[in-house]
Amino acid sequence: MDLQGFGHLLVSGTWLTIQLALASLFFGLILGLMGASAKLSDNKFARWVATGYTTLIRGIPELLLVLTIYFGGAQVVMAVASLFGYDEYIEIGPFIAGVAALSIAFGAYATEVFRMAMLEIPKGQWESGLACGMSPTKTFFRIILPQVWRLAIPGLGNLFQVLLKDTALVSVVGLNDIVRQSQVAISATKEPFTFFLVAAFIYLALTAIANTVTHMLERASNPVLRGGR
Amino acid sequence: MGWEWEVIFKYFPRLLEGAWLTLELVVISGLIGIALSIPLALLRTSPNAWVRALPYAYIYFFRGTPLLVQIFLVYYGASQFEVIRESVLWPVLKEPYWCAIIAFSLNTAAYSAELFRGAIQAIPNGEIEAAESLGMSNALLTRRIILPRMFGIALPGYGNEVILMLKGSALASTITLLDITGMARTVIARTYTPLEMFLAAGVVYLLMSGIIIALFRFMESRFNRYQSYNPDRDA
């Protein structure tokens, strides 16, 4: 296939897509863990906030979320900043807006995955951790989280595939990802089918890699699959 | 931060117009998607590896690439070929409306086919064996046993797929269609009130997904009655 010298654009777009996906994965996982802890906590207010978060975010399109944060996020951030006496103009770049939107969306679905996984951990695990004299935080990180991880990885892997595909949406707000760079190449070559098909195959390769990594992590997190004891 | 309620009230009817288009896109492509996915799912469960390969490749491509790229491939991509531009199909393929429907149908067909395949494989073997022992032909078995059972088993999962389609339909706004998101963007270009209008659009989407969830709960309680049937209570 002849890319007419636009191959480097697609490579740079792919790199940006990967950065975007990994950054959103990182913040999304944090949001998901926080959301799941809130949903399972004894605090009624925390449960209420987390339920509102997941219901709201899972019911609206990701594109709408990207657009809202890109075009309206600065307004909110500025209003909050002026509460603290900072009145300068604040601008939210497309990358930050993209990462924010994608991690908020990922976090809402990850909340459910983590919640399910946490519910699978027997209560005795918590109790024995505490009985050994660990603080609740230490019990969580040493005993609970490694086990939650194992149960959550397959679900999180699926969500990461969705996230990878959703990164295409940031091209709408002008970030130079795979789709956007294909459009640039198309405006010069007038070959939309060729370039969008190449873009599609790049995504296909990325999701295939993500799938392989998920399987490796699944093995690594599960002593039984790894053949250990 | 100024918050303009009047803008929301003034333009809410426009958003509802957009909601109608969104509904059209979801319903039409959902129906075409089901029609395409049933043969795909049946081929996918075939014992012959060669027969399985084609639907597998189709499903793999459409589930592994972003919907946005698929829409662009249909809408912009088709115009690359002289053959298509001069064919009878061109009046259809140059309309963003039909391009969106084609892309959404192909996309949802891939996801639903996987769903239906899972459902077909979840049908207890004994039911199929019972039908075979009654002397049913393959076609009769498919029509009387496999498809109705598949429908019941896949119903809850299909509800999720419809919600995902509703959310995906927002991408129609990227090829100039005035669905809910497209309408909100047009209004914002005029009024410059992004937060207000996008929030209002979000509310419309939430309402629609609420209705879809309720509809599928109702269908589940009707078609999968055996699962919740309690002889003492429902006598």
Contacts between the chains, C-beta under 8 A, distances in Angstrom:
chain1	res1	chain2	res2	distance
A	55	B	206	8.0
A	56	B	202	7.5
A	56	B	206	7.0
A	58	B	163	8.0
A	59	B	163	7.7
A	59	B	202	7.9
A	59	B	205	6.1
A	59	B	206	4.4
A	59	B	209	4.5
A	59	B	210	7.5
A	60	B	167	7.2
A	60	B	202	4.4
A	60	B	205	4.8
A	60	B	206	6.4
A	61	B	166	7.7
A	61	B	167	4.1
A	61	B	168	7.2
A	61	B	169	7.6
A	61	B	170	3.5
A	61	B	171	7.9
A	61	B	181	6.6
A	61	B	205	6.3
A	62	B	167	6.7
A	62	B	170	7.8
A	63	B	170	4.4
A	63	B	171	6.0
A	63	B	173	7.3
A	63	B	174	7.8
A	63	B	181	6.2
A	64	B	170	5.7
A	64	B	181	5.6
A	64	B	184	7.8
A	64	B	198	6.0
A	64	B	201	6.0
A	64	B	202	6.0
A	64	B	205	6.9
A	67	B	181	7.3
A	67	B	185	7.1
A	67	B	194	7.5
A	67	B	198	6.1
A	68	B	194	6.9
A	68	B	195	7.0
A	68	B	198	4.1
A	68	B	199	7.4
A	68	B	202	7.5
A	71	B	188	7.1
A	71	B	194	3.8
A	71	B	198	7.4
A	72	B	194	4.1
A	72	B	195	3.8
A	72	B	198	6.2
A	75	B	1	5.9
A	75	B	194	7.5
A	75	B	195	5.8
A	76	B	1	7.2
A	76	B	195	7.1
A	78	B	1	7.3
A	79	B	1	3.7
A	161	B	64	7.8
A	165	B	64	8.0
A	165	B	65	7.0
A	165	B	66	4.1
A	165	B	67	7.3
A	166	B	66	7.2
A	167	B	66	7.8
A	168	B	66	3.7
A	168	B	67	8.0
A	168	B	68	4.4
A	168	B	69	6.1
A	169	B	66	7.9
A	169	B	68	6.4
A	169	B	171	7.9
A	171	B	68	7.3
A	172	B	68	7.9
A	172	B	174	6.0
A	179	B	66	7.4
A	179	B	68	6.2
A	179	B	69	6.2
A	179	B	72	7.2
A	186	B	76	7.1
A	190	B	80	7.6
A	191	B	80	5.7
A	192	B	72	7.1
A	192	B	73	7.8
A	192	B	76	3.8
A	192	B	77	4.9
A	192	B	79	6.7
A	192	B	80	5.4
A	193	B	73	6.7
A	193	B	76	7.7
A	193	B	77	3.6
A	193	B	78	7.2
A	193	B	80	4.1
A	193	B	81	7.0
A	194	B	80	7.0
A	196	B	69	5.7
A	196	B	72	5.0
A	196	B	73	4.5
A	196	B	76	6.8
A	196	B	77	5.3
A	197	B	73	6.5
A	197	B	77	7.2
A	199	B	69	5.4
A	200	B	61	7.3
A	200	B	65	4.2
A	200	B	66	8.0
A	200	B	69	5.0
A	200	B	70	7.4
A	200	B	73	6.7
A	201	B	65	8.0
A	203	B	64	6.5
A	203	B	65	4.7
A	203	B	66	5.9
A	203	B	69	6.6
A	204	B	60	7.7
A	204	B	61	6.8
A	204	B	64	4.5
A	204	B	65	5.8
A	207	B	64	4.5
A	207	B	65	7.9
A	208	B	64	7.1
